[in-house]
Amino acid sequence: MERIEIGILIYFLLANALYFSLTLFSWYMLVPYQMSSRLWDPSEILTNPMAPPVSILSPAFNEEVSIVSSLRSLLHLSYPEYEIIVINDGSTDQTLAVMQKAFLLRRTAHLFHQALPTKRMRGIYQSRQYPHLWVLDKENGGKADALNAGLNFSKYPLFCTLDADSILEQDAIARVIRPYMDNFNEVVAVGGIVRIANGCRIVQGTVEEAKLGKKALPNIQVVEYLRAFLAGRVAWSQWNALLIISGAFGVFKKNPVIEMGGYSVDTVGEDMDLVIRLHQYLIDQRQKYHIVFIPDPICWTEAPSEWGVLAKQRNRWHRGLSQVLFAHIKMLFNPRYGRVGLLAMPYFFIVELLSPVIEVVGYLTFGLIAMIGTVQLEVAMAFFILAVLMGLLLSLLSILLEVLTFHRYPNVGTLIQLLFATVLENFGYRQVTSILRLQGLVDFLRKKHDWGVMTRKGF
């Protein structure tokens, strides 16, 4: 039992030291990045004739409550040339009908080359009002299959993936394209930041005011997202070892994705799988490349506001993480893959994949030994307090980084809500999500592959 205690403490200290190091490095990179970005105007790209056109792919399954708001935000993007392709993936609600009514869709006989195998197409629609808005109606095959259908239909060299329950800011595409304008030959993927829209004031598909809602559950997720995007992804991007670009918002070069066979339909973590396969494919091809995360193009998304929906989401995320990491286990500690194999893959295996196991075992172990008297209650309490303080420190650093750089929550009341959510996260939420992630790992071992139904409230 004593060895288990020591092992848990060592893991806890090492994991938090890594989190802290990533956060400090992100501070080091983000503050000068934000200062320099203030000197750059998105209009430089909007007026540039060399700005590459983009195909925006938005898979939709039962998104009737949010799809119209999401599309209205896309139709008002500030970007010279783009097309919007919504892939209705066998929805059983009124997703297609509400789009037909809102955007005057008409059925067409448009022809395209099917480079990737997908489920059967049932119909192709084009908006009478907005000729660059297309809707593909197909049999249900899952998100990856829907994205592959969108890739087949798309006509531009870059494609942007966007969840149907998400809203892009008007200049988001112009900002996320910037790395391609700087180095189009080597940049193959760019991810932008995703923020929580719950509680924000949204008018005609535009976030007019960023604020928090009254429910604690989405507010805690705001803190989570700030910590994940502003700390972790900034650091890994700088080392060209970024393993995930959120499926909610990313821009990719189309050719290498087609050459690799498109999105894998064998995992629920298709976004992470695609990025790792890009690393592997381009390294094996001995090509110079960059996979980049930039923190200022913003995508707003709806977070679960009920525990049941959150449980399905976190279970799916961890199952996807498990599937992807084990599918590419040959890259683990493999010097052939450089920082990806020697740094990023070990980190995601040891810290991200195993952390719920260690946390749950740690809580159970310290609770058990405190009850049977093999360790003083003060020692168990000291461990819990230390865990809470470390969680608070990392979250507070991320919030402070947001305040000093992007300052999207200027209202003092909103910042107080964020601080309250930071404290609340450590008393119940963190423990429950650890159990949910552990269940996801168990379901992976049981070979469970279903997506799970995500109920939306709408913007």
Phi, psi and omega per residue, in radians:
M1 nan -0.682 -3.129
E2 -1.103 -0.654 3.120
R3 -1.143 -0.646 3.104
I4 -1.107 -0.764 3.121
E5 -1.022 -0.834 -3.109
I6 -1.119 -0.740 -3.140
G7 -1.082 -0.743 3.125
I8 -1.120 -0.753 -3.136
L9 -1.107 -0.736 3.132
I10 -1.116 -0.792 3.118
Y11 -1.053 -0.794 -3.120
F12 -1.032 -0.800 -3.114
L13 -1.161 -0.740 -3.129
L14 -1.168 -0.770 -3.129
A15 -1.087 -0.772 -3.131
N16 -1.235 -0.543 3.056
A17 -1.135 -0.672 3.097
L18 -1.172 -0.800 3.085
Y19 -0.982 -0.803 -3.098
F20 -1.119 -0.716 3.129
S21 -1.123 -0.738 3.096
L22 -1.078 -0.701 3.141
T23 -1.140 -0.778 3.137
L24 -1.116 -0.695 3.120
F25 -1.133 -0.667 3.106
S26 -1.115 -0.686 3.043
W27 -1.004 -0.808 -3.097
Y28 -1.052 -0.615 -3.096
M29 -1.559 -0.644 -2.970
L30 -1.319 -0.682 -3.085
V31 -1.069 -0.884 3.071
P32 -1.157 -0.554 3.099
Y33 -1.062 -0.802 -3.125
Q34 -1.154 -0.647 3.123
M35 -1.117 -0.734 -3.137
S36 -1.265 -0.581 -3.111
S37 -1.191 -0.394 3.092
R38 -1.186 -0.338 3.122
L39 -1.540 -0.099 -3.092
W40 -1.869 2.382 -3.119
D41 -1.998 2.238 3.121
P42 -0.972 -0.397 -3.140
S43 -1.110 -0.340 3.073
E44 -1.056 -0.595 3.101
I45 -1.483 -0.668 -3.090
L46 -1.094 -0.483 -3.135
T47 -1.786 0.084 -3.104
N48 -1.576 2.088 -3.128
P49 -1.153 -0.247 -3.137
M50 -1.568 -0.012 3.134
A51 -1.060 2.138 -3.066
P52 -1.248 2.412 3.067
P53 -1.193 2.697 -3.018
V54 -2.296 2.409 2.982
S55 -1.733 2.139 3.133
I56 -1.704 2.060 -3.107
L57 -1.827 2.174 -3.105
S58 -2.260 1.675 3.088
P59 -1.200 2.465 -3.104
A60 -2.399 2.210 3.014
F61 -2.351 1.950 -3.130
N62 0.947 1.002 -3.104
E63 -2.013 0.568 -3.035
E64 -1.058 -0.488 -3.052
V65 -1.405 -0.334 -3.045
S66 -2.227 -0.180 -2.998
I67 -1.122 -0.644 -3.100
V68 -1.190 -0.777 3.098
S69 -1.074 -0.746 -3.141
S70 -1.078 -0.790 -3.121
L71 -1.183 -0.617 3.110
R72 -1.113 -0.622 3.081
S73 -1.135 -0.639 -3.135
L74 -1.251 -0.622 -3.116
L75 -1.219 -0.263 3.141
H76 -1.933 0.359 3.097
L77 -1.158 2.554 3.037
S78 -1.616 1.626 3.109
Y79 -2.771 2.472 -3.008
P80 -1.073 -0.852 -3.021
E81 -2.519 2.100 3.090
Y82 -2.768 2.773 3.038
E83 -2.178 2.623 3.120
I84 -1.971 2.184 -3.140
I85 -2.152 1.866 3.062
V86 -1.603 2.259 3.132
I87 -1.899 1.799 3.119
N88 -1.381 1.793 -2.950
D89 -1.571 1.136 3.082
G90 1.169 0.631 -3.137
S91 -1.008 2.513 3.121
T92 -1.822 0.025 3.084
D93 -1.833 -2.639 -3.061
Q94 -1.739 0.447 -3.114
T95 -0.929 -0.904 -3.126
L96 -1.139 -0.730 -3.089
A97 -1.113 -0.740 -3.122
V98 -1.194 -0.559 3.070
M99 -1.214 -0.714 3.121
Q100 -1.049 -0.722 -3.122
K101 -1.247 -0.770 -3.045
A102 -1.286 -0.546 -3.003
F103 -2.151 0.222 3.065
L104 0.892 1.037 -3.132
L105 -1.301 2.495 3.018
R106 -2.240 2.489 -3.123
R107 -1.288 2.423 -3.133
T108 -2.219 2.971 3.078
A109 -1.949 0.687 -3.076
H110 -1.098 2.308 3.137
L111 -1.717 2.562 3.091
F112 -2.700 2.808 -3.115
H113 -1.551 2.193 -3.137
Q114 -1.620 1.549 -3.139
A115 -1.319 -0.469 -3.094
L116 -2.083 2.431 3.119
P117 -1.247 2.383 3.125
T118 -2.524 3.018 3.024
K119 -1.148 2.849 -3.010
R120 -1.115 2.375 3.060
M121 -1.423 2.278 -3.125
R122 -1.711 -0.416 3.140
G123 -3.127 2.663 3.109
I124 -2.136 2.264 -3.082
Y125 -2.179 2.574 3.080
Q126 -2.255 2.479 3.130
S127 -1.326 2.383 3.047
R128 -1.259 -0.575 -3.130
Q129 -1.348 -0.700 -3.033
Y130 -2.222 1.628 -3.048
P131 -1.064 -0.321 3.136
H132 -1.565 0.109 3.062
L133 -1.780 2.089 3.134
W134 -2.110 2.581 3.052
V135 -2.242 2.143 3.064
L136 -1.753 2.146 3.109
D137 -1.828 2.051 -3.046
K138 -2.389 2.923 3.045
E139 -1.197 2.627 -3.097
N140 -1.150 2.230 3.088
G141 -2.434 0.062 -3.106
G142 1.673 2.922 -3.038
K143 -1.082 -0.755 -3.123
A144 -1.091 -0.748 3.124
D145 -1.115 -0.671 3.102
A146 -1.121 -0.741 3.106
L147 -1.110 -0.683 3.093
N148 -1.103 -0.656 3.082
A149 -1.120 -0.715 3.096
G150 -1.126 -0.664 3.092
L151 -1.096 -0.747 3.115
N152 -1.010 -0.722 -3.039
F153 -1.412 -0.481 -3.032
S154 -1.129 2.643 -3.088
K155 -2.054 -0.078 -3.031
Y156 -1.826 2.795 -3.047
P157 -1.280 -0.350 3.085
L158 -2.041 2.534 3.041
F159 -2.291 2.524 -3.140
C160 -1.955 2.259 3.051
T161 -1.677 2.377 -3.098
L162 -2.569 2.215 3.085
D163 -1.163 2.576 -3.084
A164 -1.234 -0.230 3.101
D165 -1.763 0.454 -3.059
S166 -2.102 2.754 3.114
I167 -2.249 2.234 3.088
L168 -1.638 2.484 2.979
E169 -1.239 2.712 -2.969
Q170 -1.000 -0.648 -3.089
D171 -1.735 0.236 -3.047
A172 -1.083 -0.766 -3.126
I173 -1.159 -0.734 3.125
A174 -1.036 -0.678 -3.125
R175 -1.277 -0.735 -3.081
V176 -1.271 -0.325 3.111
I177 -1.386 -0.296 -3.020
R178 -0.909 -0.796 3.111
P179 -1.037 -0.581 3.087
Y180 -1.173 -0.657 3.115
M181 -1.154 -0.578 3.132
D182 -1.313 -0.608 -3.056
N183 -2.749 1.277 -3.039
F184 -1.124 -0.593 -3.066
N185 -1.138 -0.617 -3.017
E186 -1.809 -0.473 -3.137
V187 -1.319 2.197 -3.113
V188 -2.029 -0.288 -3.140
A189 -2.766 2.462 3.115
V190 -2.388 2.269 3.080
G191 -1.909 2.567 3.066
G192 -1.975 2.994 -3.088
I193 -1.384 2.548 3.076
V194 -2.005 2.260 3.127
R195 -2.141 2.817 -3.066
I196 -1.498 2.238 -3.094
A197 -1.592 -0.252 -3.112
N198 -0.959 2.199 3.123
G199 1.629 -0.304 3.141
C200 -1.257 2.676 3.059
R201 -1.539 2.028 -3.046
I202 -2.088 2.180 -3.133
V203 -2.184 2.102 3.099
Q204 0.890 0.790 3.088
G205 1.333 0.254 3.127
T206 -2.177 2.312 3.083
V207 -1.353 1.829 -3.096
E208 -1.431 -0.561 -3.121
E209 -2.570 2.196 3.121
A210 -1.529 2.045 3.091
K211 -2.675 3.066 -3.135
L212 -1.763 2.804 3.103
G213 -1.608 -2.958 -3.115
K214 -1.546 -0.332 -3.105
K215 -1.440 2.395 -3.093
A216 -1.254 -0.606 -3.024
L217 -1.064 -0.888 3.083
P218 -1.141 -0.595 -3.124
N219 -1.112 -0.677 3.085
I220 -1.109 -0.636 3.132
Q221 -1.201 -0.470 3.031
V222 -1.034 -0.790 3.118
V223 -1.106 -0.755 3.101
E224 -0.995 -0.826 -3.098
Y225 -1.138 -0.713 3.103
L226 -1.058 -0.741 -3.118
R227 -1.156 -0.735 -3.082
A228 -1.232 -0.758 -3.034
F229 -1.463 -0.811 -3.044
L230 -1.354 -0.346 3.115
A231 -1.786 -1.227 -3.005
G232 -1.057 -0.896 -2.976
R233 -1.289 -0.537 3.071
V234 -1.066 -0.792 -3.106
A235 -1.138 -0.874 -3.108
W236 -1.114 -0.576 3.103
S237 -1.107 -0.712 -3.124
Q238 -1.117 -0.484 3.123
W239 -1.645 0.123 -3.077
N240 0.912 0.733 3.132
A241 -2.281 0.464 3.125
L242 -1.206 2.172 -3.077
L243 -1.749 -0.177 -3.108
I244 -2.499 2.294 2.902
I245 -2.029 2.124 -3.031
S246 -0.973 2.346 3.071
G247 -1.069 -0.291 3.125
A248 -1.236 -0.474 -3.107
F249 -2.902 1.912 3.065
G250 -2.814 2.667 3.112
V251 -2.114 2.250 -3.037
F252 -2.199 2.670 2.989
K253 -1.382 2.270 -2.960
K254 -1.248 -0.746 -3.012
N255 -0.993 -0.902 -3.133
P256 -1.104 -0.539 3.122
V257 -1.190 -0.731 3.082
I258 -1.115 -0.751 -3.129
E259 -1.058 -0.571 3.141
M260 -1.409 -0.124 -3.128
G261 1.705 0.280 3.089
G262 1.299 -2.776 3.140
Y263 -1.329 2.501 3.086
S264 -1.399 2.274 -3.135
V265 -1.610 0.084 -3.075
D266 -1.656 0.130 -3.117
T267 -2.461 2.661 3.027
V268 -1.587 0.013 3.065
G269 -1.909 0.901 -3.009
E270 -1.117 -0.484 -3.132
D271 -1.215 -0.831 3.100
M272 -1.169 -0.690 3.139
D273 -1.027 -0.749 -3.121
L274 -1.097 -0.744 -3.104
V275 -1.161 -0.760 3.124
I276 -1.130 -0.688 3.103
R277 -1.144 -0.611 3.057
L278 -1.081 -0.805 3.073
H279 -0.970 -0.905 -3.080
Q280 -1.081 -0.810 -3.097
Y281 -1.103 -0.808 -3.068
L282 -1.276 -0.586 3.061
I283 -1.188 -0.757 3.110
D284 -1.091 -0.568 3.112
Q285 -1.441 -0.043 -3.136
R286 1.025 0.690 3.118
Q287 -1.751 2.477 3.014
K288 -1.344 2.344 -3.088
Y289 -2.707 2.879 3.041
H290 -2.426 2.344 2.988
I291 -2.031 2.106 -2.828
V292 -2.128 2.527 2.919
F293 -2.061 2.264 3.037
I294 -2.171 2.436 -2.893
P295 -1.622 -0.007 -3.058
D296 -1.795 -0.379 3.009
P297 -1.308 2.143 -2.935
I298 -1.906 2.352 2.988
C299 -2.052 2.254 3.118
W300 -1.777 2.340 -3.107
T301 -2.337 2.772 3.135
E302 -1.513 2.174 3.106
A303 -1.621 2.649 3.074
P304 -1.011 2.352 3.115
S305 -1.919 0.044 3.100
E306 -2.250 2.570 -3.065
W307 -1.092 -0.634 -3.115
G308 -1.108 -0.729 3.118
V309 -1.215 -0.721 3.100
L310 -1.053 -0.702 -3.133
A311 -1.052 -0.756 3.127
K312 -1.154 -0.697 -3.126
Q313 -1.122 -0.861 -3.081
R314 -1.209 -0.596 3.043
N315 -1.072 -0.803 -3.125
R316 -1.140 -0.745 3.129
W317 -1.013 -0.774 -3.071
H318 -1.340 -0.560 3.022
R319 -1.097 -0.755 3.127
G320 -1.082 -0.773 3.097
L321 -1.014 -0.789 -3.133
S322 -1.108 -0.816 -3.138
Q323 -1.029 -0.793 -3.054
V324 -1.211 -0.807 -3.101
L325 -1.093 -0.759 -3.129
F326 -1.277 -0.486 3.085
A327 -1.164 -0.453 -3.094
H328 -2.063 0.577 -3.029
I329 -1.149 -0.374 3.132
K330 -1.154 -0.292 3.115
M331 -1.442 -0.289 -3.071
L332 -1.139 2.158 -3.133
F333 1.031 0.369 -3.134
N334 -1.639 1.968 -3.089
P335 -1.098 -0.330 3.107
R336 -1.003 -0.551 -3.059
Y337 -1.748 0.314 2.970
G338 0.952 -2.350 -3.092
R339 -1.127 -0.503 3.104
V340 -1.106 -0.835 -3.102
G341 -1.350 -0.567 -3.032
L342 -1.681 -0.354 -3.110
L343 -2.096 -1.035 -3.008
A344 -1.172 -0.854 -3.121
M345 -1.072 -0.818 3.078
P346 -1.041 -0.701 3.136
Y347 -1.060 -0.815 -3.092
F348 -1.221 -0.583 3.068
F349 -1.191 -0.914 -2.962
I350 -1.374 -0.713 -3.058
V351 -1.629 -1.007 -3.039
E352 -1.248 -0.766 -3.078
L353 -1.285 -0.768 -3.010
L354 -1.589 -0.217 -3.051
S355 -1.001 -0.711 3.118
P356 -1.142 -0.567 3.089
V357 -1.102 -0.880 -3.100
I358 -1.138 -0.718 -3.117
E359 -1.119 -0.842 -3.115
V360 -1.139 -0.777 3.091
V361 -1.078 -0.679 3.136
G362 -1.104 -0.811 3.118
Y363 -1.072 -0.783 -3.133
L364 -1.127 -0.762 -3.093
T365 -1.121 -0.870 -3.107
F366 -1.183 -0.555 3.055
G367 -1.171 -0.725 -3.128
L368 -1.155 -0.854 -3.073
I369 -1.235 -0.431 3.053
A370 -1.226 -0.653 -3.122
M371 -1.249 -0.678 -3.086
I372 -1.545 -0.048 2.983
G373 1.501 0.214 3.127
T374 -1.424 -0.160 3.042
V375 -2.501 2.544 -3.125
Q376 -1.162 2.529 3.121
L377 -1.027 -0.576 3.136
E378 -1.095 -0.620 -3.139
V379 -1.181 -0.785 3.117
A380 -1.087 -0.733 3.121
M381 -1.146 -0.667 3.122
A382 -1.089 -0.702 3.107
F383 -1.098 -0.788 -3.130
F384 -1.108 -0.757 3.141
I385 -1.109 -0.711 3.117
L386 -1.095 -0.727 3.114
A387 -1.087 -0.745 3.128
V388 -1.121 -0.774 -3.114
L389 -1.117 -0.682 3.112
M390 -1.158 -0.733 3.093
G391 -1.084 -0.726 3.103
L392 -1.095 -0.770 -3.111
L393 -1.060 -0.822 -3.114
L394 -1.130 -0.706 3.128
S395 -1.194 -0.735 -3.141
L396 -1.125 -0.657 3.088
L397 -1.105 -0.674 3.124
S398 -1.194 -0.709 3.100
I399 -1.135 -0.752 3.123
L400 -1.100 -0.670 3.103
L401 -1.096 -0.718 3.076
E402 -1.083 -0.754 -3.113
V403 -1.131 -0.692 -3.072
L404 -1.380 -0.343 -3.062
T405 -1.931 -1.275 -2.974
F406 -1.612 -0.509 2.978
H407 0.898 0.857 -3.135
R408 -1.427 -0.177 3.097
Y409 -2.070 1.304 -3.029
P410 -1.296 -0.317 -3.093
N411 -1.273 2.271 -3.125
V412 -1.076 -0.696 3.120
G413 -1.052 -0.679 3.112
T414 -1.134 -0.717 3.117
L415 -1.130 -0.642 3.084
I416 -1.130 -0.706 3.064
Q417 -1.053 -0.725 3.110
L418 -1.069 -0.753 3.130
L419 -1.115 -0.708 3.105
F420 -1.115 -0.735 3.115
A421 -1.113 -0.605 3.112
T422 -1.072 -0.739 3.115
V423 -1.220 -0.805 -3.069
L424 -1.089 -0.555 -3.114
E425 -0.949 -0.609 -3.024
N426 -1.451 -0.108 -3.084
F427 -2.069 1.321 3.091
G428 2.045 -0.914 -3.080
Y429 -1.089 -0.876 -3.099
R430 -1.071 -0.707 -3.122
Q431 -1.188 -0.730 3.140
V432 -1.153 -0.764 -3.134
T433 -1.169 -0.510 3.038
S434 -1.109 -0.718 3.109
I435 -1.155 -0.708 3.132
L436 -1.116 -0.717 3.115
R437 -1.183 -0.656 3.083
L438 -1.100 -0.704 3.083
Q439 -1.093 -0.630 3.072
G440 -1.078 -0.717 3.097
L441 -1.125 -0.730 3.103
V442 -1.095 -0.738 3.132
D443 -1.150 -0.563 3.047
F444 -1.106 -0.782 3.133
L445 -1.137 -0.475 3.089
R446 -1.493 0.035 3.112
K447 1.089 0.708 3.065
K448 -1.532 2.228 -3.004
H449 -2.163 0.057 -3.073
D450 -1.238 2.695 -3.054
W451 -1.369 -0.740 -3.066
G452 1.591 2.471 -3.090
V453 -1.460 2.180 3.103
M454 -1.792 1.909 -3.129
T455 -1.445 2.213 -3.120
R456 -1.777 2.517 3.019
K457 -1.587 -0.485 -3.102
G458 1.612 2.736 -3.104
F459 -1.356 nan nan
